[in-house]
Amino acid sequence: MTTMTSRRPRRVELAQWGIDNLAVTDVDRPEPGPGQVLVRTQAVSLNFRDLLVVGGVYDPKMPLPLIPLSDSAGTIVQKGPGAVKFGVGTRVMPIHVPGWVAGRGEPGAAARGGEIPGVLADFVVFDERDLVEVPAHLSPAEAATLPCAAVTAWNGLFGGAEPVQAGHRVLILGTGGVGLFALQFAKLAGAEVTITSQDDAKLAMAADLGADHVINYREDRQWGRTAKKIFDDIGADVVLELGGGATLPESLRAVRRGGTVALIGSVTGAVVENLSLPPIFMRAVTMRGVAVGPRDLFEDMNRAISQHQLRPVIDRVFHGLEAIGTALESLATVSHFGKLVLEVSE
């Protein structure tokens, strides 16, 4: 990673694709306009999307330079004219898609850290409608993990026509950021949860976190059938499908008649081969796309987090803007259990 002579305030810019091309640059302190606030960034968290963006895989036609990362937590230090929602000193987090405050959102809406400048900077200006308040019991590092992974998990479980409730059975694919938040939220709701991984150590940690059943999908290639048997041969009420092309057929075997498969990720591929459609419509299975969520869902989630004093799972914390390259390289190893966070300031 290239580091320029620094002075505060600073931000990280990407002028060419690749982690090694991330540069910490000096900038003027931005000024908030009407309805905007200036936030001093305290911590940011990493998502797999960030790795794809920086590598030029997510959208190689995306204009450069760009400021990466979408998830942060910080403190309001200045208000622009007409900004009345929050006071100076309020701790806040940004929503993933600016302007998406409620409803299903606009098709193709741009998210931060890509088409729209991201949050990897000492100071960032936000429209105040695009912010939510940090739950009081959370540290900045913990709060920074919420905007993307946690809201996605919450939406997958509770944003559909039949929200998960006590007694429901939930199958979660993988122990990544979304998967672990989904596990925590589903247990808060009183659901019975099965979670998958190819790593026995991660499965043991997921069990300690509350998972009722675990499946090693590397050892059990018919894990969908196994999950259905675990759920009394009825199947899961909701499957959080985080794998994509290679895992969807097994997820459909695991879901109950009339159940829901929440389509969230495609880490195993975006194309499904040899998928038979009749079992989907003959069994009245709902397939629901989930792409993070609006501000109102974020606020609902925060109320639950506050009520239950829930704390996100963090694997490792890095320090300083210069550590972004190391943090992204660590993310690429997929060895972590919990979120990777970078502290920007105290």
ChimeraX attribute file (.defattr): number of C-alpha atoms within 10 A of each C-alpha:
attribute: neighborCount
match mode: 1-to-1
recipient: residues
	/A:1	15
	/A:2	12
	/A:3	13
	/A:4	11
	/A:5	7
	/A:6	12
	/A:7	10
	/A:8	13
	/A:9	15
	/A:10	18
	/A:11	23
	/A:12	24
	/A:13	20
	/A:14	19
	/A:15	15
	/A:16	16
	/A:17	17
	/A:18	17
	/A:19	20
	/A:20	14
	/A:21	17
	/A:22	24
	/A:23	21
	/A:24	23
	/A:25	19
	/A:26	16
	/A:27	16
	/A:28	10
	/A:29	14
	/A:30	12
	/A:31	14
	/A:32	19
	/A:33	16
	/A:34	12
	/A:35	16
	/A:36	22
	/A:37	30
	/A:38	24
	/A:39	29
	/A:40	24
	/A:41	26
	/A:42	24
	/A:43	31
	/A:44	30
	/A:45	30
	/A:46	25
	/A:47	21
	/A:48	15
	/A:49	15
	/A:50	20
	/A:51	22
	/A:52	16
	/A:53	23
	/A:54	28
	/A:55	17
	/A:56	16
	/A:57	14
	/A:58	14
	/A:59	13
	/A:60	13
	/A:61	8
	/A:62	13
	/A:63	12
	/A:64	14
	/A:65	14
	/A:66	21
	/A:67	24
	/A:68	27
	/A:69	25
	/A:70	27
	/A:71	28
	/A:72	33
	/A:73	32
	/A:74	30
	/A:75	22
	/A:76	23
	/A:77	15
	/A:78	17
	/A:79	24
	/A:80	17
	/A:81	11
	/A:82	12
	/A:83	18
	/A:84	12
	/A:85	13
	/A:86	17
	/A:87	14
	/A:88	13
	/A:89	13
	/A:90	14
	/A:91	25
	/A:92	25
	/A:93	27
	/A:94	29
	/A:95	29
	/A:96	27
	/A:97	24
	/A:98	19
	/A:99	18
	/A:100	19
	/A:101	18
	/A:102	12
	/A:103	11
	/A:104	11
	/A:105	14
	/A:106	10
	/A:107	6
	/A:108	6
	/A:109	11
	/A:110	14
	/A:111	19
	/A:112	19
	/A:113	22
	/A:114	23
	/A:115	17
	/A:116	16
	/A:117	17
	/A:118	22
	/A:119	27
	/A:120	27
	/A:121	28
	/A:122	22
	/A:123	25
	/A:124	21
	/A:125	20
	/A:126	22
	/A:127	18
	/A:128	22
	/A:129	19
	/A:130	19
	/A:131	25
	/A:132	22
	/A:133	18
	/A:134	24
	/A:135	22
	/A:136	12
	/A:137	13
	/A:138	16
	/A:139	15
	/A:140	26
	/A:141	25
	/A:142	22
	/A:143	28
	/A:144	31
	/A:145	29
	/A:146	29
	/A:147	25
	/A:148	25
	/A:149	25
	/A:150	25
	/A:151	29
	/A:152	25
	/A:153	31
	/A:154	25
	/A:155	23
	/A:156	29
	/A:157	25
	/A:158	18
	/A:159	17
	/A:160	15
	/A:161	9
	/A:162	12
	/A:163	15
	/A:164	22
	/A:165	16
	/A:166	12
	/A:167	12
	/A:168	17
	/A:169	24
	/A:170	28
	/A:171	32
	/A:172	27
	/A:173	24
	/A:174	24
	/A:175	24
	/A:176	21
	/A:177	26
	/A:178	28
	/A:179	25
	/A:180	27
	/A:181	26
	/A:182	29
	/A:183	27
	/A:184	23
	/A:185	22
	/A:186	27
	/A:187	19
	/A:188	16
	/A:189	17
	/A:190	14
	/A:191	20
	/A:192	22
	/A:193	27
	/A:194	25
	/A:195	27
	/A:196	25
	/A:197	20
	/A:198	15
	/A:199	16
	/A:200	14
	/A:201	11
	/A:202	21
	/A:203	22
	/A:204	12
	/A:205	13
	/A:206	25
	/A:207	17
	/A:208	10
	/A:209	14
	/A:210	17
	/A:211	24
	/A:212	15
	/A:213	17
	/A:214	21
	/A:215	21
	/A:216	17
	/A:217	19
	/A:218	13
	/A:219	11
	/A:220	12
	/A:221	11
	/A:222	15
	/A:223	20
	/A:224	25
	/A:225	19
	/A:226	18
	/A:227	28
	/A:228	22
	/A:229	14
	/A:230	17
	/A:231	23
	/A:232	9
	/A:233	14
	/A:234	15
	/A:235	26
	/A:236	33
	/A:237	25
	/A:238	28
	/A:239	29
	/A:240	27
	/A:241	29
	/A:242	23
	/A:243	19
	/A:244	19
	/A:245	18
	/A:246	16
	/A:247	20
	/A:248	23
	/A:249	17
	/A:250	18
	/A:251	30
	/A:252	27
	/A:253	20
	/A:254	30
	/A:255	30
	/A:256	22
	/A:257	20
	/A:258	16
	/A:259	21
	/A:260	27
	/A:261	25
	/A:262	24
	/A:263	19
	/A:264	21
	/A:265	19
	/A:266	17
	/A:267	13
	/A:268	14
	/A:269	12
	/A:270	12
	/A:271	12
	/A:272	14
	/A:273	10
	/A:274	7
	/A:275	13
	/A:276	9
	/A:277	8
	/A:278	9
	/A:279	13
	/A:280	17
	/A:281	11
	/A:282	10
	/A:283	14
	/A:284	14
	/A:285	18
	/A:286	18
	/A:287	16
	/A:288	17
	/A:289	14
	/A:290	21
	/A:291	21
	/A:292	24
	/A:293	27
	/A:294	23
	/A:295	25
	/A:296	15
	/A:297	20
	/A:298	28
	/A:299	17
	/A:300	13
	/A:301	20
	/A:302	23
	/A:303	13
	/A:304	15
	/A:305	20
	/A:306	15
	/A:307	10
	/A:308	10
	/A:309	14
	/A:310	17
	/A:311	15
	/A:312	21
	/A:313	17
	/A:314	17
	/A:315	12
	/A:316	14
	/A:317	15
	/A:318	18
	/A:319	14
	/A:320	13
	/A:321	23
	/A:322	20
	/A:323	14
	/A:324	25
	/A:325	20
	/A:326	14
	/A:327	20
	/A:328	18
	/A:329	12
	/A:330	14
	/A:331	18
	/A:332	13
	/A:333	8
	/A:334	10
	/A:335	12
	/A:336	17
	/A:337	19
	/A:338	20
	/A:339	26
	/A:340	24
	/A:341	26
	/A:342	24
	/A:343	22
	/A:344	24
	/A:345	14
	/A:346	10
